[in-house]
Amino acid sequence: MIRHDYSRVDPKRRAYIDHKKRQFAKAEFAQQNYEHRLNFYTLPPTAEVTLEEFETWAINRLKVLSELEACSFRNRSQEETAEYMTSILNKYLPLRSNSSRGTNLQEERKRDHYSHFILRLAFSSTEELRRRFSHLETILFRLRFREDDPRERQDFVRTLDLEWEEVGEDEKRELRDQMLAAIGSKKGEEQDWFKVDWERVPELVSQRKVLLKRGMAYVPAREQTSLVVAEFTKRLDEQLELTARALPRLDEDDRLAPILAHLSQSFTAPEAAYSSSDANIDGLSAINAGAIDTLSQNFPLCMQNLHMTLRANSHLKHYGRLQYTLFLKGIGLSLEECIIFWRRSFKLMTDDKFHKEYKYNIRHSYGDVGGDANRRGRGYTPYSCQKILTEALPGPGQTHGCPYRTFTVENLTGLLQRVGVQDREVLQGVRDDVKKQRYHVACNRVFEHAHKKEIKKVKDEGSWSATDLDTIVHPNTYFKRSWLLKHLGEGNAGVVGGDRMEE
């Protein structure tokens, strides 16, 4: 994807260039033609793309993989996952069949192809990342394979040149009874059978859907999906290993390194950009400082913890104040009201101390003072889950960060019970999520429990789509969705909160 011009290399040094790099010296960088919707991603992309496309396509694919992982952790069936992912795939990674007669098929397939290889680069550095990437790409491929047009699917399979051996009629007659017993059906006589090395279809072996004989697995044609998917995983794992070995020797554009590092970090929790439109919540036209106590019921646990600590101690340390201030800014609290909120909350100090030591930082967060970016009135943006999860752990007396990550299991359970989560199954699910370091999944589990009646209602009515209920990866998204669900059908609430507090 990134061109290297070796014609400019000193002739005396050219002979010493690694042969793996020299082989690309005269590569043809051209658009590829995608005949099939499905892809085993055997050949790397060869056309040039912009850095913006490079990053945007990768982030969109990462969003899809993250949602698939969330479905897996929630133990959704294949059918439930397919239904849930339909609108998400259409939004972030559409990929239509030839029979759809769409006009952008080549562009869709190009984005799919490139985004796969970009993430392959980003997630090849460690065994854990490779394992997760392979697992999720396999789920995505299986989903697409099952839903592909049958004729186009078979055309694609024929291009794979898979090492399957068709079972002949003589062998079928010899093993007839054993074959029928293996699949528990007399329909085995009416279908074709293939035989492959049993290690290539572990899923079918574990599910006892094949006949094992002489070190081979005899597979009925109806299980072709598992055969193809197993081959996809096998090849991808091999390619990821090769990519991992090549990473230290890659001579890529330095501009790519921070993008790839950012993408790999996003596997902790997907990055979610904050937009000022996120503060525009239907029915919530204005918020004043007196409203925060009431609105805190709709906050995610990280912000509830900060709010309760602030109310208990009348103080928060610097990073806690920064995280909470940006969140409050993100839900629509104005600078003026935010200053009032903090002054009232710091009730144990004098006005003089507050103005000298704290007021400036609040104004700086809002972009009212500070450097050039702040002078343009933007200030800092509210922290996403990824930002919170990848920051340094809080020290003594500090309360910032994500409680699912920073609290002990006992303290986390106590905090959840304190905010109203009493269901034992939910608490056990959270403990399991935390053990697997799926902190944002634990947070979403609590959200779905707290809003289960409202979520069921909007699903039954069809008033919210799957993308309206996708995995939450930003504290401000949590608040907005929580508030909207808890106020379904209500009109505009006007100014939210009690009487305006005076400074």
C-alpha positions in Angstrom: 0.0 0.0 0.0 3.0 2.3 0.7 5.3 2.8 -2.3 9.1 2.5 -1.9 11.2 4.0 -4.7 14.4 1.9 -4.8 15.5 3.5 -8.0 16.9 6.3 -5.8 19.0 4.0 -3.7 22.8 4.2 -4.2 23.8 1.5 -6.7 26.5 0.3 -4.4 23.9 -0.3 -1.6 21.2 -1.6 -3.9 22.6 -5.1 -3.8 22.4 -5.3 -0.1 18.7 -4.4 0.2 16.8 -7.3 1.7 15.4 -9.5 -1.1 11.9 -9.3 0.5 11.9 -5.6 -0.1 13.6 -5.7 -3.5 10.8 -7.9 -4.8 8.4 -5.0 -4.5 10.7 -2.5 -6.2 8.9 -2.7 -9.5 5.4 -3.6 -8.1 2.4 -2.5 -10.1 0.3 -0.3 -7.9 -3.2 -0.6 -9.4 -6.8 -1.1 -8.5 -7.8 -4.7 -8.0 -11.0 -6.2 -9.3 -13.2 -8.1 -6.9 -15.3 -10.8 -8.6 -16.7 -12.1 -5.4 -18.3 -10.6 -2.3 -16.4 -13.1 0.0 -12.7 -12.9 0.5 -10.0 -15.1 2.0 -7.7 -12.1 2.1 -4.8 -14.1 0.5 -3.4 -11.3 -1.6 -2.6 -7.9 0.0 -4.0 -4.7 -1.5 -1.9 -3.0 -4.1 -3.5 0.4 -4.8 -2.6 3.6 -2.9 -5.0 5.1 -0.4 -5.0 8.3 1.6 -4.1 8.4 5.3 -7.7 9.5 6.0 -9.1 6.5 4.2 -6.5 4.2 5.9 -7.6 5.3 9.3 -11.4 5.7 8.7 -11.8 2.3 7.0 -9.9 0.6 9.8 -11.9 2.3 12.6 -15.2 1.2 10.9 -14.1 -2.4 10.7 -12.9 -2.2 14.3 -16.4 -1.1 15.3 -17.9 -4.1 13.6 -15.4 -6.5 15.2 -16.0 -5.0 18.6 -19.8 -5.5 18.3 -19.2 -9.1 17.2 -17.1 -9.6 20.3 -19.8 -8.1 22.5 -22.3 -10.5 21.0 -20.0 -13.4 21.8 -19.6 -12.3 25.4 -23.3 -12.0 25.7 -23.7 -15.5 24.4 -26.0 -14.6 21.6 -26.8 -17.3 19.1 -25.8 -17.2 15.5 -29.3 -16.2 14.5 -29.4 -13.4 17.2 -26.0 -12.2 16.2 -26.9 -12.1 12.5 -30.1 -10.1 13.3 -28.3 -7.7 15.6 -25.4 -7.1 13.2 -27.4 -6.4 10.1 -27.9 -2.7 10.6 -24.4 -2.3 12.0 -22.8 -3.9 9.0 -24.9 -1.9 6.7 -23.7 1.3 8.4 -20.0 0.6 8.9 -19.0 -2.2 6.5 -21.6 -2.8 3.8 -20.8 -5.7 1.4 -23.5 -6.6 -1.1 -23.6 -9.6 -3.5 -23.4 -9.3 -7.3 -27.1 -10.1 -7.5 -27.9 -6.9 -5.7 -26.9 -5.0 -8.8 -25.4 -2.2 -6.7 -23.3 0.5 -8.3 -20.7 0.6 -5.5 -19.8 -3.1 -5.2 -16.1 -2.6 -6.1 -15.7 0.3 -3.7 -17.4 -1.7 -0.8 -15.1 -4.7 -1.5 -12.1 -2.5 -1.7 -12.8 -1.0 1.7 -13.4 -4.5 3.2 -10.1 -5.7 1.7 -8.0 -2.8 2.9 -9.5 -2.5 6.3 -8.8 -6.2 7.0 -5.1 -5.8 6.1 -4.8 -2.6 8.1 -6.1 -4.3 11.2 -3.9 -7.3 10.5 -0.9 -5.0 10.7 -2.2 -3.4 13.9 -3.1 -6.6 15.7 -0.1 -8.9 14.7 2.3 -7.6 17.4 1.2 -10.0 20.2 -0.2 -13.4 20.5 -3.3 -12.2 22.4 -4.1 -9.6 19.7 -3.6 -12.2 16.9 -5.9 -14.7 18.6 -8.7 -12.2 19.2 -8.4 -10.8 15.6 -8.5 -14.2 14.1 -11.5 -15.3 16.2 -13.5 -12.2 15.3 -12.6 -12.2 11.6 -13.7 -15.8 11.6 -17.1 -14.9 13.1 -17.5 -12.2 10.5 -16.6 -14.5 7.6 -19.0 -17.2 8.9 -21.8 -14.6 9.1 -21.2 -13.4 5.6 -20.8 -16.9 4.2 -24.1 -18.1 5.6 -26.0 -15.1 4.2 -24.3 -15.1 0.8 -26.2 -15.8 -2.4 -26.0 -19.6 -2.8 -24.8 -19.6 -6.4 -22.2 -16.9 -5.8 -21.1 -18.7 -2.7 -20.4 -21.9 -4.6 -18.6 -19.9 -7.3 -16.3 -18.5 -4.6 -15.6 -21.8 -3.0 -14.5 -23.2 -6.4 -11.8 -20.6 -6.6 -10.3 -21.6 -3.3 -8.7 -24.8 -4.5 -9.3 -26.5 -1.2 -7.6 -29.8 -0.5 -10.8 -31.8 -0.2 -11.2 -35.3 -1.6 -14.6 -36.3 -2.7 -15.6 -39.7 -1.4 -16.2 -42.1 -4.3 -19.2 -44.4 -4.7 -17.3 -47.5 -3.7 -16.1 -46.0 -0.5 -19.6 -44.6 0.3 -21.0 -48.0 0.0 -18.3 -49.5 2.2 -18.8 -46.9 4.9 -22.6 -46.4 4.4 -23.8 -47.6 7.8 -21.0 -45.7 9.7 -21.7 -42.5 7.8 -25.4 -42.7 8.6 -24.7 -43.4 12.2 -22.3 -40.5 12.4 -24.9 -37.9 11.2 -27.9 -39.7 12.6 -29.9 -39.5 9.4 -30.7 -41.6 6.4 -30.4 -38.6 4.2 -26.7 -39.2 4.1 -27.2 -41.6 1.2 -28.5 -38.7 -0.9 -25.7 -36.2 -0.4 -22.0 -35.9 -1.4 -19.3 -36.5 1.1 -15.8 -35.1 1.4 -12.8 -36.4 3.4 -10.1 -34.2 4.9 -7.5 -34.5 7.6 -9.5 -34.5 10.9 -7.3 -31.7 12.4 -8.7 -29.3 9.8 -12.3 -29.6 11.1 -12.0 -29.5 14.9 -15.3 -27.9 15.3 -17.2 -30.6 13.5 -15.2 -33.3 15.4 -16.1 -31.8 18.7 -19.8 -31.6 17.7 -19.7 -35.2 16.4 -21.0 -34.2 13.0 -18.5 -36.2 11.0 -17.2 -39.8 10.7 -13.6 -40.3 11.8 -11.8 -43.1 10.0 -8.2 -43.8 9.3 -7.1 -40.4 10.5 -9.6 -38.7 8.1 -12.8 -36.8 8.8 -15.7 -37.8 6.4 -17.8 -34.7 6.1 -21.3 -34.5 4.6 -21.8 -31.7 2.0 -24.3 -30.0 4.3 -21.5 -29.1 6.6 -19.6 -27.3 3.9 -19.7 -24.1 5.9 -17.6 -25.5 8.7 -15.1 -26.8 6.2 -14.7 -23.4 4.5 -14.6 -21.5 7.8 -12.0 -23.9 9.3 -9.8 -23.3 6.2 -10.3 -19.5 6.5 -9.1 -19.6 10.1 -6.2 -21.9 9.3 -4.9 -19.6 6.6 -5.5 -16.4 8.5 -3.6 -17.8 11.5 -0.6 -18.7 9.3 -0.7 -15.3 7.7 -0.8 -13.5 11.0 2.3 -15.4 12.1 4.1 -14.3 9.0 3.0 -10.7 9.5 4.2 -10.8 13.1 7.7 -11.9 12.0 7.8 -9.2 9.3 6.7 -6.3 11.6 10.2 -5.5 13.0 11.5 -5.3 9.4 8.8 -3.2 7.9 10.0 0.0 6.3 6.7 1.9 6.3 5.9 5.5 6.3 6.5 6.9 9.8 3.0 8.5 9.7 1.4 5.0 9.9 3.1 4.0 13.2 0.9 6.2 15.5 -2.3 5.1 13.6 -1.5 1.4 14.0 -0.6 1.9 17.7 -3.9 3.8 18.2 -5.9 1.0 16.5 -4.3 -1.7 18.7 -5.1 0.3 21.8 -8.7 0.5 20.6 -9.0 -3.2 21.0 -9.2 -2.5 24.8 -12.4 -0.6 24.1 -13.3 0.9 20.7 -12.5 4.6 20.3 -15.6 6.8 20.1 -15.3 10.4 18.9 -17.4 12.9 20.8 -19.5 15.3 18.9 -21.1 18.5 20.2 -24.4 17.1 18.9 -24.2 14.4 21.6 -25.2 17.1 24.1 -28.4 17.8 22.1 -30.8 15.4 23.8 -34.5 15.5 22.8 -36.5 16.6 25.8 -33.5 18.0 27.6 -33.1 21.5 26.5 -31.0 23.0 29.2 -29.1 21.9 32.3 -28.2 24.0 35.3 -25.9 23.3 38.2 -28.8 22.3 40.5 -29.7 19.4 38.2 -26.6 17.3 38.5 -27.7 15.4 41.6 -30.8 14.2 39.9 -29.2 13.5 36.5 -26.4 11.5 38.2 -28.9 8.6 38.3 -28.3 8.3 34.6 -24.5 8.5 34.8 -22.2 5.5 34.1 -20.5 4.0 37.1 -17.3 6.0 36.5 -19.1 9.3 36.8 -21.4 8.1 39.5 -18.4 7.2 41.6 -16.8 10.6 41.0 -20.1 12.4 41.9 -20.6 10.4 45.1 -17.0 10.9 46.2 -17.4 14.6 45.5 -20.6 14.8 47.6 -18.9 12.8 50.4 -15.6 14.7 50.6 -16.5 18.1 49.1 -13.4 17.7 46.9 -11.8 15.7 44.1 -8.2 15.6 43.1 -7.0 17.0 39.7 -7.6 14.1 37.3 -10.9 13.3 38.9 -12.0 16.9 38.4 -10.8 17.0 34.8 -12.6 13.7 33.9 -15.8 14.8 35.6 -15.7 18.4 34.3 -15.3 17.2 30.7 -18.2 14.8 31.1 -20.4 17.5 32.5 -19.4 19.8 29.6 -20.3 16.9 27.3 -23.9 16.5 28.6 -24.5 20.2 28.0 -23.6 22.0 31.2 -22.4 25.5 30.3 -19.2 27.0 31.6 -21.0 29.4 33.8 -23.1 26.7 35.4 -20.1 24.4 35.7 -18.2 27.0 37.7 -21.3 27.4 39.9 -21.5 23.6 40.3 -17.9 23.2 41.4 -17.9 26.2 43.7 -21.0 24.9 45.5 -19.5 21.4 45.7 -16.2 22.7 47.3 -18.2 24.1 50.2 -15.3 23.7 52.7 -13.0 26.3 51.1 -13.2 30.0 50.8 -14.1 31.9 47.6 -10.6 33.3 47.4 -9.0 29.8 47.4 -11.5 28.5 44.8 -10.9 31.4 42.4 -7.1 31.3 42.7 -6.6 27.5 42.6 -9.6 25.9 40.7 -11.5 28.3 38.5 -8.9 28.7 35.9 -8.7 24.9 35.2 -12.5 24.8 34.7 -12.3 27.6 32.2 -9.4 26.0 30.4 -11.3 22.7 30.0 -14.0 24.7 28.3 -11.6 26.5 26.0 -12.3 29.9 27.6 -8.6 30.4 28.4 -5.3 28.8 27.3 -3.5 28.1 24.1 -4.5 28.6 20.5 -6.9 25.6 20.4 -8.6 26.8 23.5 -8.9 30.4 22.3 -11.0 29.0 19.4 -13.5 28.0 22.1 -13.2 24.2 21.9 -11.1 23.2 24.9 -10.8 19.5 25.7 -13.3 16.9 24.6 -14.9 14.5 27.1 -13.0 11.3 27.6 -14.1 8.1 25.8 -14.0 4.7 27.5 -10.8 3.9 25.6 -9.1 7.0 26.9 -10.2 6.3 30.5 -9.1 2.6 30.2 -5.7 3.3 28.8 -4.7 6.0 31.3 -2.5 5.3 34.2 -4.2 3.8 37.3 -5.2 6.2 40.0 -3.0 6.7 43.0 -3.8 7.1 46.7 -6.8 9.4 47.2 -7.6 9.6 43.5 -10.9 8.5 42.1 -10.6 8.9 38.4 -10.6 6.0 35.9 -13.0 3.1 35.3 -14.2 1.3 38.5 -14.5 -1.9 36.5 -10.8 -1.7 36.0 -9.5 0.0 39.1 -11.7 -1.5 41.9 -11.2 -4.9 43.6 -14.0 -7.3 42.9 -15.3 -6.9 46.4 -15.3 -3.1 46.3 -16.8 -3.1 42.8 -19.6 -5.4 43.9 -20.3 -3.0 46.8 -20.3 0.0 44.6 -22.8 -1.6 42.2 -25.1 -2.6 45.0 -24.9 0.9 46.3 -26.2 2.3 43.0 -29.0 -0.3 42.9 -27.6 -3.4 41.1 -28.8 -6.3 43.3 -29.3 -9.0 40.8 -26.9 -11.9 41.6 -26.7 -13.1 38.0 -25.8 -9.6 36.8 -23.2 -9.2 39.5 -21.7 -12.6 38.6 -21.6 -11.6 34.9 -19.8 -8.4 35.8 -17.2 -10.4 37.8 -16.7 -12.7 34.8 -16.3 -9.8 32.5 -13.8 -8.1 34.7 -11.8 -11.3 35.1 -11.5 -11.3 31.3 -10.7 -7.6 31.2 -13.8 -6.8 29.2 -14.5 -3.7 31.2 -16.8 -2.0 28.7 -18.8 -5.2 28.3 -19.3 -5.2 32.1 -20.5 -1.6 31.9 -22.9 -2.5 29.1 -24.2 -5.4 31.1 -25.1 -3.1 33.9 -26.7 -0.6 31.5 -28.9 -3.3 29.9 -30.0 -4.6 33.3 -30.9 -1.1 34.5 -32.9 -0.3 31.4 -34.2 -3.8 30.5 -37.9 -2.7 30.5 -37.3 0.3 28.3 -35.0 -1.6 25.9 -37.7 -4.3 25.5 -40.3 -1.6 24.8 -38.3 0.2 22.1 -37.4 -3.2 20.5 -41.0 -4.4 20.6 -42.2 -1.1 19.1 -39.4 -1.0 16.5 -38.8 2.6 17.4 -35.0 2.0 18.0 -32.7 0.2 15.6 -29.8 -2.1 16.5 -27.4 0.8 16.0 -29.4 2.9 18.5 -28.6 0.2 21.0 -25.1 -0.8 20.0 -22.3 -1.3 22.5 -21.7 1.9 24.5 -18.0 3.0 24.4 -18.3 6.6 25.7 -19.6 7.8 29.1 -21.6 10.6 27.4 -23.3 8.1 25.1 -24.2 6.1 28.3 -25.9 9.2 29.8 -27.7 10.3 26.6 -29.1 6.8 26.0 -30.0 6.3 29.6 -31.8 9.6 29.8 -33.8 9.0 26.6 -34.8 5.5 27.6 -35.9 6.6 31.1 -38.0 9.5 29.6 -39.6 7.7 26.7 -42.7 9.5 25.5 -42.2 12.6 27.5 -42.2 16.1 26.1 -39.4 18.7 26.3 -38.5 19.1 29.9 -37.2 22.7 29.5 -34.5 23.7 32.1 -33.6 20.7 34.1 -32.9 21.1 37.8 -34.0 23.1 40.7 -33.6 26.8 41.3 -30.5 28.2 39.7 -27.8 28.4 42.4 -25.9 31.6 42.8 -22.2 31.7 43.0 
